[in-house]
């Protein structure tokens, strides 16, 4: 066989192979490559959008966290203020109760002193009557001389009341 015919036949077959590849195979390969490029671009766009959403979510979370911290500080401040008010109220109540107890004790003391003075007046009057009866060598009847005893008790009681 002739080498020229073989070369020409191979060139024709090669040209047909190129034409067939360009006509039928190449569009399928290019379609797959375009689809792959489109998926990659979509993936990159989704990743970029995800990064943007993540950034927005982080800033929103930081804002919410700062707001929560502010509210927490406000609540703690209010609680401290309320605690101080309660402490002050308890102090005032304790002071008022102490003053009331002191006043009650003073009143009771005055009452006891008054009772003691009355008892002392009675005893002094009885001693005076006993002393007077011994001086007169007779006993004075308290019923008949009630006015005298009352006057004596008043006179004896005056110096005691002033001390």
ZIHU-V186709 format. One record per residue. RES is the residue in one small letter. NEAR is the number of other C-alpha atoms within 8 Angstrom. Layout:
# ZIHU-V186709
RES&NEAR / RES&NEAR
This chain:
# ZIHU-V186709
x&4 / x&5 / x&6 / x&6 / x&8 / x&9 / x&8 / x&8 / x&8 / x&8 / x&8 / x&8 / x&8 / x&8 / x&8 / x&8 / x&8 / x&8 / x&8 / x&9 / x&9 / x&9 / x&8 / x&8 / x&9 / x&9 / x&9 / x&8 / x&8 / x&8 / x&8 / x&8 / x&8 / x&8 / x&8 / x&8 / x&8 / x&8 / x&8 / x&8 / x&8 / x&8 / x&8 / x&8 / x&8 / x&8 / x&8 / x&8 / x&8 / x&8 / x&8 / x&8 / x&8 / x&8 / x&8 / x&8 / x&8 / x&8 / x&8 / x&8 / x&8 / x&8 / x&8 / x&8 / x&8 / x&8 / x&8 / x&8 / x&8 / x&8 / x&8 / x&8 / x&8 / x&8 / x&8 / x&8 / x&8 / x&8 / x&8 / x&8 / x&8 / x&8 / x&8 / x&8 / x&8 / x&8 / x&8 / x&8 / x&8 / x&8 / x&8 / x&8 / x&8 / x&8 / x&8 / x&8 / x&8 / x&8 / x&8 / x&8 / x&8 / x&8 / x&8 / x&8 / x&8 / x&8 / x&8 / x&8 / x&8 / x&8 / x&8 / x&8 / x&8 / x&8 / x&8 / x&8 / x&11 / x&8 / x&8 / x&8 / x&12 / x&9 / x&8 / x&10 / x&12 / x&8 / x&8 / x&8 / x&10 / x&9 / x&8 / x&8 / x&11 / x&9 / x&7 / x&7 / x&6 / x&7 / x&8 / x&7 / x&6 / x&7 / x&5 / x&5 / x&9 / x&8 / x&6 / x&7 / x&11 / x&8 / x&8 / x&9 / x&12 / x&9 / x&8 / x&11 / x&10 / x&8 / x&8 / x&8 / x&7 / x&5 / x&4
